[in-house]
Amino acid sequence: MDAMGGDLGPRSVVPACARFLFRYPQAELKLFGPRSQLQSLLIKQPPSVRERIELVDCAQVITQGCNPVQALRRKRESSMALALKAVKDGECDAMVTSGNTGALLALSRSILGAVEGVRRPALGKSLPTADGSCFLLDLGANIDCSAEDLVLFARLGQEAQRVFSGKSDLAVALLNIGAEEHKGTEEIRRAGKMLQADPLVHYVGFVEGHDIFTGIVDVVVCNGLMGNVAMKSAEGVIRLIGQKTFTIDKKAPIKRFFGQLAINLLRKWRAQLEPGRYNGASFLGLKGNVIKSHGGASSEAFYRAMLTAKECAEADLSLQLGRAMALQAQPPTGCD
């Protein structure tokens, strides 16, 4: 675990690690960061937790203001870089960080490398739908994407969703401002034509933002700007509904009456849809399992990202994607 990323740093990471180790008695963790900061938090944990955490002292820390070039040139001994190296060397099965996304992508590509056939790793996450899940990518790693990039993301997302869902026949769509073929940017329209001709992808066309959570498709592909905005907008709406749900107007008895009737059910829904429960996106296309947590992740949210990392490690996600993409190594080509 990179303990130094995000807004809360070790204050969210250490309690999350303790909770994870309580739940999984056979697990062991490596925690990367300045020893003095981490020890002051770990000393509060019981011996059964401390003895299964190895501290790796790191003098360097990557801040949110650090750009990717600085990270590559000057932060090779940072907590993020050394955690990635532990994955490369086989010392860890996965790493989790709430740190700088751009720096993480740059260091991951440099230290771990990309699997065969992947030019740009993509950030993706399986999200809940009405009757299952939908894998959404890219969530912010790649802002400007060519049509060829979007086709490769579709292949990556399809393979990842097969691992996570266990389904074989998956419907893949491109996120757009409308379902009509003439809508969207030139690159999105060109990607749609390329996917229609791609025998490796079950492409069903364009979808809009509200379709992500309906379950009509299994994989939704977009550039990092659209994906990040779509995901964070949905999180904001969910939080707003949660706040409004429990505001019962004391001056309106009828509202108070029906509010009390519905409150238990709404609390259940709120717990199921709380964004922190779905924290932790996977960097697809790297030679190693790398999980990106929200920068503002609480201890609960970071714990959820650790669960995602465990799932990826147990499924050998990076290895499975590497094998699948090697078989599909012919890069996508444009359509006339």
Sequence and secondary structure as in RCSB ss.txt:
>XXXX:A:sequence
MDAMGGDLGPRSVVPACARFLFRYPQAELKLFGPRSQLQSLLIKQPPSVRERIELVDCAQVITQGCNPVQALRRK
RESSMALALKAVKDGECDAMVTSGNTGALLALSRSILGAVEGVRRPALGKSLPTADGSCFLLDLGANIDCSAEDL
VLFARLGQEAQRVFSGKSDLAVALLNIGAEEHKGTEEIRRAGKMLQADPLVHYVGFVEGHDIFTGIVDVVVCNGL
MGNVAMKSAEGVIRLIGQKTFTIDKKAPIKRFFGQLAINLLRKWRAQLEPGRYNGASFLGLKGNVIKSHGGASSE
AFYRAMLTAKECAEADLSLQLGRAMALQAQPPTGCD
>XXXX:A:secstr
 BTT TTTTHHHHHHHHHHHHHH TT  EEEEE HHHHHHHHTTS HHHHTTEEEEE SB   TT  HHHHHHH 
TTBHHHHHHHHHHTTS SEEEE S HHHHHHHHHHHT B TT SS EEEEEEE SSSEEEEE SSS SS  HHHH
HHHHHHHHHHHHHHH  SS  EEEE S SSTT S HHHHHHHHHHHT TTS EEEEE GGGGGTTS SEEE  HH
HHHHHHHHHHHHHHHHHHHHT   TT HHHHHHHHHHHHHHHHHHHHH GGGG  EEEETBSSEEEE  TT  HH
HHHHHHHHHHHHHHHTHHHHHHHHHHHT S      
